[in-house]
């Protein structure tokens, strides 16, 4: 019984290690959760959707992976823009700490 408890504890600790947020810097597009479209020709649509209540998302250049953004205000001014973001990623969740338009 003790062996089972120790094994379960080890597995749960290992699982937590894999779900920790990872520091990252990525380039990509700030868009909306309704359409998930990236690119300059979709900027007006993304701004309109976010103004109507859609959530801000980040679409990475590498792999076109869509990230939900947990601190929405950090990217609201950049909807429709191609940016470089720094922050932490946890699966498909992104917490933005810095943004630049380079």
DOGUGU-160568 format. One line per 10 residues: number of its first residue (from 1); for each residue z, x, y of N, C-alpha, C, O, CB. Coordinates in nm, 2 decimals. Glycine has a CB too. Example, Ala and Ser with C-alpha at 12.3 -4.5 7.8 and 13.67 -1.06 7.14 Angstrom:
REM DOGUGU-160568
1) 0.78 1.32 -0.57 0.78 1.23 -0.45 0.78 1.32 -0.33 0.85 1.42 -0.33 0.90 1.13 -0.45 | 0.71 1.28 -0.22 0.71 1.37 -0.11 0.79 1.29 0.00 0.80 1.34 0.11 0.57 1.41 -0.06
END
This chain:
REM DOGUGU-160568
1) 0.00 0.08 -0.12 0.00 0.00 0.00 0.00 0.09 0.13 -0.07 0.06 0.23 0.12 -0.09 0.00 | 0.08 0.20 0.12 0.08 0.29 0.23 -0.05 0.35 0.26 -0.09 0.37 0.37 0.19 0.39 0.21 | -0.12 0.38 0.15 -0.26 0.44 0.16 -0.35 0.35 0.23 -0.44 0.39 0.31 -0.31 0.48 0.02 | -0.35 0.22 0.20 -0.43 0.12 0.26 -0.40 0.11 0.41 -0.50 0.10 0.49 -0.41 -0.02 0.19 | -0.28 0.11 0.44 -0.24 0.09 0.58 -0.29 0.21 0.66 -0.34 0.20 0.77 -0.09 0.08 0.60 | -0.27 0.33 0.61 -0.32 0.45 0.68 -0.47 0.45 0.69 -0.52 0.49 0.79 -0.27 0.58 0.60 | -0.54 0.41 0.58 -0.68 0.40 0.59 -0.73 0.31 0.69 -0.83 0.34 0.77 -0.74 0.36 0.45 | -0.67 0.19 0.70 -0.71 0.09 0.80 -0.69 0.14 0.94 -0.77 0.12 1.03 -0.63 -0.04 0.78 | -0.58 0.21 0.96 -0.55 0.27 1.09 -0.65 0.37 1.13 -0.70 0.37 1.24 -0.40 0.33 1.09 | -0.69 0.46 1.04 -0.79 0.56 1.06 -0.92 0.50 1.10 -0.99 0.54 1.19 -0.80 0.65 0.94
11) -0.96 0.39 1.02 -1.09 0.33 1.05 -1.09 0.26 1.19 -1.19 0.27 1.26 -1.12 0.22 0.94 | -0.98 0.19 1.22 -0.98 0.12 1.35 -0.98 0.22 1.46 -1.04 0.20 1.57 -0.85 0.03 1.36 | -0.91 0.34 1.45 -0.91 0.44 1.55 -1.05 0.50 1.57 -1.10 0.52 1.68 -0.81 0.55 1.52 | -1.12 0.52 1.45 -1.26 0.57 1.46 -1.35 0.47 1.53 -1.44 0.51 1.60 -1.31 0.60 1.32 | -1.33 0.35 1.50 -1.42 0.24 1.56 -1.40 0.24 1.71 -1.49 0.22 1.79 -1.39 0.10 1.50 | -1.28 0.26 1.76 -1.25 0.26 1.90 -1.32 0.38 1.97 -1.36 0.37 2.08 -1.10 0.26 1.93 | -1.32 0.49 1.90 -1.39 0.61 1.95 -1.53 0.59 1.98 -1.59 0.64 2.08 -1.37 0.73 1.86 | -1.60 0.51 1.90 -1.74 0.48 1.92 -1.77 0.38 2.02 -1.89 0.36 2.06 -1.80 0.44 1.79 | -1.67 0.30 2.07 -1.70 0.20 2.17 -1.65 0.24 2.31 -1.65 0.15 2.40 -1.63 0.07 2.12 | -1.61 0.36 2.32 -1.56 0.40 2.46 -1.68 0.42 2.55 -1.79 0.45 2.51 -1.49 0.54 2.45
21) -1.66 0.38 2.68 -1.77 0.40 2.77 -1.81 0.55 2.78 -1.72 0.64 2.78 -1.73 0.35 2.91 | -1.94 0.57 2.80 -1.99 0.71 2.80 -2.05 0.74 2.94 -2.13 0.66 2.99 -2.10 0.73 2.69 | -2.00 0.85 3.01 -2.06 0.88 3.14 -2.21 0.90 3.12 -2.26 0.96 3.03 -1.99 1.01 3.19 | -2.29 0.85 3.22 -2.43 0.86 3.21 -2.49 0.86 3.35 -2.43 0.81 3.45 -2.49 0.74 3.13 | -2.61 0.91 3.36 -2.70 0.90 3.48 -2.84 0.86 3.43 -2.89 0.92 3.34 -2.71 1.03 3.56 | -2.89 0.75 3.48 -3.02 0.70 3.44 -3.11 0.66 3.56 -3.06 0.62 3.66 -3.00 0.58 3.35 | -3.24 0.66 3.54 -3.33 0.61 3.63 -3.39 0.48 3.58 -3.40 0.46 3.46 -3.45 0.71 3.66 | -3.41 0.38 3.67 -3.47 0.26 3.63 -3.47 0.16 3.74 -3.46 0.19 3.86 -3.38 0.20 3.51 | -3.50 0.03 3.70 -3.52 -0.08 3.80 -3.40 -0.17 3.80 -3.34 -0.20 3.69 -3.65 -0.16 3.77 | -3.36 -0.22 3.92 -3.26 -0.32 3.93 -3.33 -0.46 3.94 -3.42 -0.48 4.02 -3.17 -0.30 4.06
31) -3.30 -0.55 3.84 -3.37 -0.67 3.83 -3.27 -0.79 3.81 -3.15 -0.77 3.84 -3.47 -0.67 3.71 | -3.31 -0.90 3.76 -3.23 -1.02 3.75 -3.22 -1.05 3.60 -3.31 -1.02 3.52 -3.28 -1.14 3.83 | -3.11 -1.12 3.56 -3.09 -1.16 3.42 -3.18 -1.27 3.37 -3.19 -1.29 3.25 -2.94 -1.20 3.41 | -3.24 -1.34 3.46 -3.33 -1.45 3.42 -3.46 -1.40 3.36 -3.51 -1.44 3.25 -3.36 -1.55 3.53 | -3.53 -1.31 3.43 -3.66 -1.26 3.40 -3.67 -1.13 3.33 -3.75 -1.11 3.24 -3.75 -1.26 3.52 | -3.58 -1.04 3.36 -3.57 -0.90 3.30 -3.71 -0.83 3.33 -3.75 -0.75 3.24 -3.55 -0.91 3.15 | -3.77 -0.85 3.44 -3.90 -0.79 3.47 -3.87 -0.67 3.56 -3.79 -0.67 3.65 -3.99 -0.88 3.54 | -3.94 -0.55 3.53 -3.92 -0.43 3.61 -4.05 -0.39 3.68 -4.16 -0.42 3.63 -3.87 -0.32 3.52 | -4.03 -0.33 3.79 -4.15 -0.29 3.87 -4.16 -0.34 4.01 -4.10 -0.44 4.04 -4.28 -0.32 3.79 | -4.23 -0.27 4.09 -4.25 -0.31 4.23 -4.31 -0.45 4.25 -4.27 -0.52 4.34 -4.33 -0.20 4.31
41) -4.40 -0.48 4.16 -4.47 -0.61 4.18 -4.38 -0.73 4.14 -4.41 -0.85 4.17 -4.59 -0.62 4.09 | -4.26 -0.70 4.08 -4.16 -0.81 4.04 -4.04 -0.81 4.14 -3.95 -0.89 4.12 -4.12 -0.79 3.90 | -4.04 -0.73 4.24 -3.93 -0.72 4.33 -3.89 -0.85 4.40 -3.78 -0.89 4.40 -3.95 -0.61 4.43 | -3.99 -0.92 4.45 -3.97 -1.04 4.52 -3.91 -1.15 4.43 -3.82 -1.22 4.46 -4.10 -1.10 4.58 | -3.96 -1.15 4.30 -3.91 -1.25 4.20 -3.77 -1.22 4.17 -3.68 -1.31 4.16 -4.00 -1.24 4.08 | -3.73 -1.09 4.15 -3.60 -1.05 4.12 -3.50 -1.09 4.23 -3.39 -1.14 4.21 -3.59 -0.90 4.09 | -3.54 -1.06 4.36 -3.46 -1.10 4.47 -3.44 -1.25 4.48 -3.32 -1.29 4.51 -3.52 -1.05 4.60 | -3.54 -1.32 4.46 -3.53 -1.47 4.46 -3.44 -1.52 4.35 -3.35 -1.61 4.38 -3.67 -1.53 4.45 | -3.45 -1.47 4.23 -3.37 -1.51 4.12 -3.22 -1.48 4.14 -3.13 -1.56 4.12 -3.41 -1.45 3.99 | -3.19 -1.36 4.19 -3.05 -1.32 4.22 -2.99 -1.40 4.33 -2.88 -1.44 4.33 -3.05 -1.17 4.26
51) -3.07 -1.43 4.43 -3.03 -1.52 4.54 -2.99 -1.66 4.49 -2.91 -1.73 4.55 -3.13 -1.53 4.66 | -3.06 -1.70 4.39 -3.04 -1.83 4.33 -2.93 -1.83 4.22 -2.90 -1.94 4.17 -3.17 -1.88 4.26 | -2.87 -1.72 4.20 -2.75 -1.71 4.11 -2.76 -1.63 3.98 -2.67 -1.62 3.91 -2.72 -1.85 4.08 | -2.88 -1.58 3.96 -2.90 -1.49 3.84 -2.82 -1.37 3.86 -2.79 -1.32 3.97 -3.05 -1.46 3.81 | -2.77 -1.31 3.75 -2.69 -1.18 3.75 -2.79 -1.06 3.77 -2.90 -1.07 3.73 -2.61 -1.17 3.63 | -2.73 -0.96 3.83 -2.81 -0.83 3.85 -2.80 -0.76 3.71 -2.70 -0.75 3.65 -2.75 -0.75 3.96 | -2.92 -0.70 3.67 -2.92 -0.62 3.55 -2.99 -0.49 3.59 -3.06 -0.48 3.69 -3.00 -0.69 3.43 | -2.97 -0.39 3.50 -3.04 -0.26 3.52 -3.13 -0.24 3.40 -3.09 -0.25 3.29 -2.94 -0.14 3.54 | -3.26 -0.20 3.43 -3.35 -0.18 3.32 -3.39 -0.03 3.32 -3.45 0.02 3.42 -3.48 -0.27 3.33 | -3.35 0.04 3.22 -3.37 0.19 3.22 -3.52 0.22 3.20 -3.59 0.15 3.13 -3.29 0.25 3.11
61) -3.56 0.33 3.26 -3.70 0.38 3.24 -3.72 0.42 3.10 -3.82 0.40 3.03 -3.73 0.50 3.34 | -3.62 0.49 3.04 -3.62 0.54 2.91 -3.59 0.43 2.81 -3.48 0.39 2.80 -3.52 0.66 2.89 | -3.69 0.38 2.74 -3.67 0.28 2.64 -3.67 0.14 2.70 -3.66 0.04 2.62 -3.55 0.30 2.57 | -3.68 0.12 2.83 -3.67 -0.01 2.89 -3.55 -0.10 2.84 -3.57 -0.22 2.81 -3.80 -0.09 2.86 | -3.44 -0.03 2.82 -3.32 -0.10 2.78 -3.25 -0.17 2.89 -3.24 -0.12 3.00 -3.22 0.01 2.72 | -3.22 -0.30 2.87 -3.16 -0.38 2.97 -3.00 -0.38 2.96 -2.95 -0.40 2.85 -3.20 -0.53 2.95 | -2.94 -0.34 3.07 -2.79 -0.33 3.08 -2.74 -0.44 3.17 -2.79 -0.46 3.28 -2.75 -0.19 3.13 | -2.64 -0.51 3.12 -2.56 -0.60 3.21 -2.48 -0.51 3.30 -2.43 -0.41 3.26 -2.48 -0.71 3.13 | -2.45 -0.55 3.42 -2.38 -0.47 3.52 -2.24 -0.54 3.55 -2.24 -0.66 3.59 -2.46 -0.45 3.65 | -2.13 -0.47 3.52 -2.00 -0.54 3.53 -1.96 -0.54 3.68 -1.87 -0.63 3.71 -1.90 -0.47 3.44
71) -2.00 -0.46 3.76 -1.97 -0.46 3.90 -2.09 -0.49 3.98 -2.16 -0.41 4.04 -1.91 -0.32 3.95 | -2.13 -0.62 3.99 -2.25 -0.68 4.04 -2.28 -0.63 4.19 -2.39 -0.60 4.22 -2.24 -0.83 4.04 | -2.17 -0.62 4.27 -2.19 -0.59 4.41 -2.25 -0.45 4.43 -2.31 -0.42 4.53 -2.06 -0.60 4.48 | -2.23 -0.36 4.33 -2.27 -0.22 4.34 -2.42 -0.21 4.35 -2.47 -0.11 4.40 -2.22 -0.14 4.22 | -2.50 -0.31 4.29 -2.64 -0.30 4.29 -2.71 -0.41 4.36 -2.83 -0.42 4.37 -2.69 -0.30 4.14 | -2.63 -0.51 4.42 -2.69 -0.62 4.48 -2.79 -0.58 4.59 -2.89 -0.65 4.61 -2.58 -0.71 4.54 | -2.76 -0.48 4.67 -2.85 -0.44 4.78 -2.97 -0.37 4.73 -3.07 -0.34 4.80 -2.77 -0.35 4.87 | -2.98 -0.34 4.60 -3.09 -0.26 4.54 -3.18 -0.35 4.45 -3.26 -0.29 4.38 -3.04 -0.14 4.47 | -3.16 -0.48 4.45 -3.24 -0.56 4.36 -3.39 -0.54 4.39 -3.43 -0.55 4.51 -3.20 -0.71 4.38 | -3.47 -0.52 4.29 -3.61 -0.49 4.31 -3.65 -0.35 4.33 -3.77 -0.31 4.35 -3.66 -0.57 4.42
81) -3.55 -0.26 4.34 -3.57 -0.12 4.37 -3.57 -0.03 4.24 -3.50 -0.07 4.15 -3.47 -0.07 4.47 | -3.64 0.08 4.25 -3.63 0.18 4.15 -3.52 0.28 4.19 -3.53 0.34 4.30 -3.77 0.26 4.12 | -3.42 0.30 4.11 -3.30 0.38 4.15 -3.26 0.47 4.04 -3.30 0.46 3.93 -3.19 0.28 4.19 | -3.17 0.56 4.08 -3.09 0.64 3.99 -2.95 0.60 3.99 -2.89 0.60 4.10 -3.11 0.80 4.02 | -2.89 0.56 3.88 -2.75 0.52 3.88 -2.67 0.62 3.80 -2.71 0.68 3.70 -2.74 0.37 3.82 | -2.54 0.63 3.84 -2.45 0.71 3.77 -2.33 0.61 3.74 -2.30 0.52 3.82 -2.40 0.83 3.85 | -2.27 0.63 3.62 -2.16 0.55 3.59 -2.12 0.56 3.44 -2.14 0.67 3.39 -2.19 0.40 3.62 | -2.08 0.46 3.38 -2.04 0.46 3.24 -2.11 0.35 3.17 -2.12 0.23 3.22 -1.89 0.45 3.22 | -2.16 0.38 3.05 -2.23 0.28 2.97 -2.15 0.26 2.84 -2.10 0.35 2.78 -2.38 0.32 2.94 | -2.14 0.13 2.80 -2.08 0.09 2.68 -2.17 0.00 2.60 -2.16 -0.12 2.63 -1.93 0.03 2.71
91) -2.25 0.05 2.52 -2.35 -0.04 2.46 -2.46 -0.08 2.56 -2.53 0.00 2.61 -2.29 -0.16 2.39 | -2.46 -0.21 2.59 -2.55 -0.26 2.69 -2.48 -0.31 2.82 -2.54 -0.38 2.90 -2.63 -0.38 2.63 | -2.36 -0.26 2.83 -2.28 -0.29 2.96 -2.28 -0.16 3.04 -2.26 -0.05 2.99 -2.14 -0.34 2.93 | -2.30 -0.18 3.17 -2.30 -0.06 3.26 -2.20 -0.09 3.38 -2.20 -0.19 3.44 -2.44 -0.04 3.32 | -2.12 0.02 3.41 -2.04 0.02 3.52 -2.09 0.12 3.62 -2.09 0.24 3.58 -1.88 0.04 3.49 | -2.14 0.08 3.73 -2.21 0.17 3.83 -2.10 0.23 3.92 -2.02 0.16 3.98 -2.32 0.10 3.90 | -2.11 0.37 3.94 -2.02 0.43 4.03 -2.10 0.49 4.15 -2.04 0.52 4.26 -1.94 0.54 3.96 | -2.23 0.52 4.13 -2.31 0.57 4.24 -2.45 0.53 4.22 -2.50 0.52 4.10 -2.30 0.73 4.25 | -2.52 0.51 4.33 -2.67 0.47 4.32 -2.74 0.55 4.43 -2.70 0.57 4.54 -2.68 0.32 4.34 | -2.86 0.60 4.39 -2.95 0.66 4.49 -3.09 0.62 4.47 -3.13 0.58 4.36 -2.94 0.82 4.48
101) -3.17 0.62 4.57 -3.31 0.57 4.56 -3.41 0.69 4.55 -3.52 0.68 4.60 -3.35 0.48 4.68 | -3.37 0.80 4.49 -3.45 0.92 4.47 -3.53 0.90 4.34 -3.61 0.99 4.31 -3.37 1.04 4.46
END
